[in-house]
């Protein structure tokens, strides 16, 4: 399953799925607002669902140090 990084209320990193649902990526390691802005719109692979709204993700097609 894939989703895209978007910005939610309060400038929070969120996921938007193809069907319009949203979720929270729990394992992004962002150190600054600039890092977050560089990730907006990036496609991520959803690796697991930890709860109804919380997901672990990995950047599609690459080994990214910002994911757990």
PyMOL commands that set and color helices and strands:
alter all, ss='L'
color gray80, all
select helices_A, chain A and resi 9-11+33-39
alter helices_A, ss='H'
color red, helices_A
select strands_A, chain A and resi 2-7+13-17+22-25+43-49+54-59
alter strands_A, ss='S'
color yellow, strands_A
deselect
rebuild
show_as cartoon
